[in-house]
Amino acid sequence: MELSARELAEPIIGRFTVLSQRRDAVLADSRQVVRRSANSIRASHRGELTEAAVELAAARELADGMLALAQEHPEIYWAGYVQDALKEVAEATIVLGILRDG
């Protein structure tokens, strides 16, 4: 029993479709993580520590979702934008910690 080209291609197309959807979702989430982290850092520098903590919590929640989507696909996880977003969360956490806790 020989498979047709279409039968051979369907699982491959399905995988690439899922991969593309995941990549789009992770990229969108990474942008939001960076934005919320930056908002936290700016609020920290203004002395608005409660607002900084709220923004940081939102960034962390988005980062968790981003990681959950990316971990199944190393080609997405290691593309660079996931690490960039996580670095921003780390920076926001450090800035808030220093300014809040000394």
TORGU-934023 format. One record per atom (N, C-alpha, C): x, y, z; residue in three letters. Coordinates in steps of 0.2 Angstrom, whole numbers, plus 5000, padded with zeros to 4 digits. Layout:
REM residues N
XYZala/...
REM end
This chain:
REM residues 102
500449945000met/500050005000met/500450065000met/500450104995glu/500850164994glu/500450224996glu/500750274999leu/500450335001leu/500550384996leu/500050424995ser/500050474990ser/500450534993ser/500650574989ala/501050634991ala/500650674996ala/500050684995arg/499550725000arg/499550685007arg/499550625007glu/499550585013glu/500150595017glu/500750595013leu/501350605016leu/501450675019leu/501150725015ala/501250795017ala/500850815023ala/500250785023glu/499750815028glu/500050815036glu/500450765038pro/500650765045pro/501250825045pro/501650835040ile/502150885040ile/501850955040ile/501350965036ile/501051025036ile/500651045042ile/500350985045gly/500050995052gly/500551015057gly/501150985057arg/501651005062arg/501951075061arg/502051095055phe/502251165053phe/501751215055phe/501051195054thr/500551245056thr/500551255063thr/500551205067val/500651205075val/501251245077val/501751235074leu/502451265075leu/502351345074leu/502051365068ser/501951435066ser/501451465071ser/500951435073gln/500451465078gln/500851475085gln/501151425087arg/501551435093arg/502051485093arg/502451495087arg/502951545087arg/502551615087arg/502051625084asp/501651685084asp/501451705091asp/501151655094ala/500951665101ala/501551675106ala/502051645105val/502651655110val/502951725108val/502951745102leu/503251805100leu/502851865103leu/502151855102ala/501751905105ala/501751915112ala/501851855116asp/501851855123asp/502551885125asp/503051875121ser/503751895123ser/503751975123ser/503352005118arg/503352075117arg/502952105123arg/502452065125gln/502052095131gln/502452085138gln/502852035138val/503352025144val/503852085144val/504152095139val/504652155138val/504252215140val/503652235137arg/503352295139arg/503152295146arg/502852245149arg/502652245156arg/503252255161arg/503852225159ser/504452225163ser/504752305162ser/504752325156ala/504952395156ala/504452445160ala/503852435160asn/503352475164asn/503552465171asn/503752405173ser/503952395180ser/504552435182ser/505052435178ile/505652465179ile/505552545179ile/505152565175arg/505052645175arg/504652665181arg/504152625183ala/503852635189ala/504252635195ala/504752585195ser/505252575201ser/505652645201ser/505852665196his/506252725196his/505952785198his/505252785197arg/504852845199arg/504652835206arg/504852785209gly/504652775216gly/503952745217gly/503652725212glu/502952695212glu/503052615213glu/503252595219leu/503352525220leu/502852475219leu/502252505221thr/501652455221thr/501452445214thr/501452495210glu/501352495202glu/501852445199glu/502552455201ala/503052415199ala/502952345200ala/502752325206ala/502552255208ala/501952225204ala/501452265203val/500952245199val/501152235192val/501552275189glu/501752265182glu/502252205181glu/502652195187leu/503152135187leu/502752075187leu/502252075192ala/501852015192ala/501451995186ala/501252045182ala/500952035175ala/501452005171ala/502052035171ala/502552005166ala/502751935168ala/502851925174arg/502951855176arg/502451805174arg/501851825175glu/501251775173glu/501251765165glu/501351815161leu/501451815154leu/502051765152leu/502651775156ala/503251735155ala/503051665156ala/502751645161asp/502551575163asp/502151545157asp/501651585154gly/501251555149gly/501751555142gly/502151605141met/502551595136met/503051535136met/503351525142leu/503751465143leu/503351395142leu/502751395144ala/502351335143ala/502251325136ala/502151375132leu/502051365125leu/502751345121leu/503251375123ala/503851365120ala/504251305122ala/504151275128gln/504551225130gln/504551155126gln/503951145122glu/503851085118glu/504251095112glu/504451155110his/504751165104his/505451205105his/505951165105pro/506651195106pro/506751255101pro/506551245095glu/506751295089glu/506351355091glu/505851355095ile/505551425097ile/505851445103ile/505951395108tyr/506251415115tyr/506951455114tyr/507351425109trp/508051455109trp/508151505103trp/507551525101ala/507651575095ala/507951645097ala/507851655103gly/508151725106gly/507651765109gly/507051775107tyr/506551815110tyr/506351795116tyr/506351725118val/506151705124val/506651725129val/507251715128gln/507851735132gln/507851805134gln/507751845128asp/507751925129asp/507151945134asp/506551915133ala/506051925137ala/506151905145ala/506451855146leu/506651825152leu/507151875156leu/507651895152lys/508151945154lys/507852005157lys/507252035153glu/506952095155glu/506552085162glu/506252025163val/505952005169val/506452005175val/507051975173ala/507551975178ala/507752045180ala/507852085175glu/508052155177glu/507552195181glu/506952185179ala/506352215183ala/506352195190ala/506452125191thr/506452095197thr/507052125202thr/507652135199ile/508252155202ile/508152235204ile/507952275199val/507852345200val/507352355206val/506752325206leu/506252325211leu/506452305217leu/506852245218gly/507152225224gly/507652275227gly/508052295223ile/508552345226ile/508152405228ile/507752435224leu/507452495226leu/506952485232leu/506652435233arg/506152415238arg/506452395244arg/506952355243asp/507252315249asp/507952345251asp/508252385247gly/508852415248gly/509452365246gly/
REM end
